[in-house]
Amino acid sequence: MTLQTAREFSLTRTAMKAELLDAETELELAYAWRDKRDEAALHRLITAYMRLAISMAGKFKRYGAPMNDLIQEAGLGLMKAADKFDPDRGVRFSTYAVWWIKASIQDHVMRNWSMVRTG
């Protein structure tokens, strides 16, 4: 097992062990982050939805980007979603985060993908 594969496996294992949030807890964490800038709430929210980010990153493997890069971009999209999320809108965080995660990964792929491949 290479070091890169070991890191991917470790991150995936950590994400799979994270708690799943119910709607009520999710709202409490979102309000705590938005209103008080509670970093513990943000960390808990991000950790709970990292498995979603990893899952979405896996769908972009065919573009030839390293999986670690895709996961990292997905994590950045997840953080951007947490920063912009408005809990008063009545939607779940995961529904909102999907768009930001996908946009972040697509942006990374477009910046780093070339139609011309060298040997």
N, C-alpha and C positions, 0 to 999 in steps of 0.2 A: 504494500500500500504506500503510495507516494505521500509526501507531506501535504500537498494540496488536497488530495482525496481525504486524508485524515482530518484536515480542517473542515472540509465540507461536511463530513460525517459527524464531527463533533458539534458543529453549529446546528445541523438538522436534529441531532439527538437532543440538544438543549432546547430547541424550539418545540419539539414534540412533548417534552416534559412540562412545558409551561401550562399554567392553568387556563382553562377556557372561561371567558367572562360572560356572565348573563347581562341582559340589557340594563338592569338597574346598577350593577357594579360599574359597567362601562360608562354610564352617564355620570356617576359619581367621580370617576377618574378623569373624565373629560372636563367636567366643571372645575375640578381641583387644578388641573393643568391650565385651563383657560383663565380662571379667575385669580388663582394664587401663585401660578407658575411653580407648582409643586413638582419637582423633578422625580420624586419617588412615584408619583401617580403616572407621570409620563413614561418612566421606565417600565412600570407594570403593564401599561397599555401597549407599548411597543413590543415587549416580550411576549405578551399574549397573542399578538397578531403576526409575529415573525414567521410562523408556519405558513400563513397566507402568502407572505412575501416570498418565501422560499419556493412555494408551490408555483407561484406565478413566474418566478425566475426560471424555473425548469422548463417552462413552455417556450422559452427563447433560446434554448441550447442549440437549436439547428442553425443559428446565425454564426456560429463559430467562436463566439466570445467565451472566455473562461467562465466556468460556473461561479467561481468566487467573485468575479467582477459583477456578474448578473445579480447575485445575492446582495452584494454591497449596494448596488444601485437600487435594488428593491427596498432595502433598509432605509436608504435616503428618501425614497418616495413615501415610505411609511411614516418617517419623521415629519416630512412636509405635510402629509395628511393630518397628522396629530396636531401640528401647529395651526392649520387652517380650519380644522373641524369645528363646526358650530353645533353643540348638542341640542340647541333649541329648535333645530329644524325637524326633529322627529325621525331621523334615519339612523340606522346602526352605523357604527364606526367602520365596520368591515366593508359595507356597501360603498361608503365614501372613499375609503382607502384604496379600493381596487383601482379607481381611476388614476390616482396619484402614483401608485406603484407601477402600473402599466405605462404611464407617461414617462416616468423616470427611466425605466428599462428601455423603452423604445428610443428615447433620446440618446441614451448611451450607445445602443446598437447603431443608430444612424450616424453618430459621431465617429464610431470606430470600425464600421463595416465598409469594405471596399468591394466593388464589383470585379476588380482586377486582383487575382490571387497570384502570388509569386510562389515558385517551386517549392 
